[in-house]
Amino acid sequence: MLTIFAPYNPIAEKLFNPLRVGIVVLGLFLPAYSGIWMMNEHGVALWNSPLTVVLTSLSGVAVGALLFNVLSHDRSTIRSNILGTLLFINIAFLFLANWWAIRFSGAEVQLSKALLDTHFAGIEWTAFGGFVLALAILLINRSRAMVLTAFILSAVGAYFVRYCLLVGGEGVSRSGGGIALFAPDLHELYFTVASLLLTGGLFAALLLAVPALIQKIED
């Protein structure tokens, strides 16, 4: 919005750079927020690792970068290399997190990993596969349709990364009593879907309103 209105409004033009810095900082913080919240939930070993913040941050930034590329659609090699690098780093950290959980973590994290591998293996592979397919698509074809497909796949992957962290932590008893299956109920799924639709609807409404607002400013 600032990019659109800055050329037409002197106040917006003056505020453009500092507000842009604030938006970038906020944009980097929001993907990490869920990981930071999990780290502060004491007693859940899977959540208390810095890898939680790293995974939520990397996946969020990768999805955001792909969305930006869909909206602006720049087919330059430099931008494609940046997007590919973000996806590759995200995939590498997912692999390293799984390796750490299997080989080097404590008993509670290994119990969480066993729970995921036993009951949520399909979701784990969906999270990993979403980013792998998104990277493969960007390497093969950089058309707008393919970039949109890569964005959708990476968004699904990022969502299931958070899902695996949630159920892996929730399913392990803090008292050492074993594991329990956790799955969001219909109430939680409703609010998840409703929030996504609301966000998309607001964004679509802004896109529809901007041309009319610009026309009024020009007139």
N, C-alpha and C positions, 0 to 999 in steps of 0.2 A: 504494500500500500504506500509506503514512504517513497519507493522508487517511482511509483506512478504520479504521485501528487507533488513531489519535490520541484519539478520544473515549473509548476503552475502557482505555487504558493511560497512566498519568501520565508514564512515561519517554518514550514515543512522543510524547506531547503536548508535552513540553519540548523534544524534539529536532526537532519538526516544522519550525519556521521556519528554523533554520540548515541542516538537511538539505535542505529545499526549495530554498534558495539554491544549495547545492552541486549539486543535481540539475539546476537550471536552467543553471548554468555548464557542467556536463558535457554537458548536452543541446545547448548551443550549440557546444561544442568538437568533439563527435563528427562532425557533418556537415562541419566544416571540416578535419578531420584528413587526409582523403585529399588535399585541395588543398594543405595545409601540407607533406605528405610529397612531393608532386610538385614544389613550389617548391624543396625542398632537393635534388632530383635534378639536379645541375648538368649543363649541356650539352644539355638538351632545351628549346629556346626556347619551345615551346607551354606547357610546364609552369612555366616560370620567371616567368610573369606573375602579378601579384596577382589578376587576373581569375579564375584557377583557384580560389583560395580563395573568392572572392565567389560564383562559380557553384555550387560544391559546398555552401557554407553556405546560400545562399538556397534552393536546391532542397531541401536537407534540412530546413530550418525550415518551408518550405511544406508538405511532406509530413507532418511531425510535427504541425503545427497541424491539418491535415485529419484525421489519425488521432485526435487528441484530440477533435475535433468529432464524429467518428463514434461514439466511445465515450460521450461525454457528451450528444451531440445536443441542442444549444441552437439553436433556430431564430430567435433574436433577430436583428434587423437589424444591431445593432452588431457581433456576432460575424461575421456574413456579410460585412459591409463589411471587417472586418479580414482575413478569409480571401481575399476578392477582391483586396484591396490587395496582399497577399503574393504571390498568383499573378501579378498584373499586373506587379509589380516584377520578379519572376523572369523573366517573358516579355520585359520590356524589356531586362534585362541580357543575356539570350540573344541578342536582336537586336543590341544594342550590341557584344557580343563578336564576333559574326559580321562586323559592319560594320568593327570595328577590325582583325580578321584580314585582311579583304579590302583595306582602303584604307590602313591606317596601320602595319601590322606589318612586321617585317623579312622577309628572304627565306626563312628557315627556317620561320617561322610560316605564311607564305603557301604554302610547300610542304606543310605539314601540312594546311592548309585545302583545298588542291587534292586531296590524298589523300582527305580526307573527302568532298568534293563528288563525286569520281570513283567511289569504291568503297563509300562508306558513306552515301550521300545518303539512302537510306531510313531509316537509323537516326537521322540528323540530323533529318529531318522528323518521325519518331516522337517524339523527345525534345521538339521544339518543339510538335508537335500535341497531345501528352498534356496539357501545361499549358494550352494554348488551350482544348481541350475541357473540361477541369476547370473553368476559369473560366466558360465558357459555361453549363455545367450549374448552377453555383452561382447564376448570374444568373437562370436560368429557373426552377429548382425546387430547394427546400431540404429535401425529404423525406429521411428517413434512407437510403433506397435510393439516391437520387441523390447524396447526400453520400458514401456508400460508393463509388459509381462514380467520383466525382471524385477520391477518395483513390487508388483503384487506377490511374487514368489518370495522376495526378501522380507516383505511385511509379514507374510505368513510365518516365515522362519523366525523372525524377531519375536512375534507373539508367542510361539511355542517354546522359544528359549526361556521366556519369562514363566510360561506355564510349567515347564519342567523344573525350574528353580522353586516355584511355589509348591507343587505337589511333592517334590523330593524332600523339601524341608518340613512341610506339614505332616507328611506321612510317617515320620520317625518320632517315636515317643521321646520326650525330654527326660523321662524317668528311666530310660533304658528298657522299657517294656516291650520293645519290638517295633513292628511297623503296622500301619493302618492305611487303607486306601482312602485318598481324598480326591474328591471331584467337585467342581463348582456346581451348585444347584441351579435350578431354572431362574431363580431370582437374581443370582449373580450374573448368569449368562445374559439375562434380559438387560441389565444395566450396562454390561460390556457392549452389546450390540447397539443399544440405544445411544450410548455415548459416542460410538464410532459414527453412527448415522447423523447425529446432531452435529458433530464436528464437520463431517463431509457436507452436510446441508448448509451450514453457516458459510463454509468456504465457497460453495457453489453460488450462494446468494451474493456474496461479495463480488465474485467474478461477473455475475449478471448485472450488478449495480454499478460497477466501475465505469463502463462506457457511458452510461447516462450521466454520471456525476462529472466526468471529464468534459462531456458536451456542454453541461451547464457552466462549468468554469470558463470554457473557451468562449461561450456566448456572452 
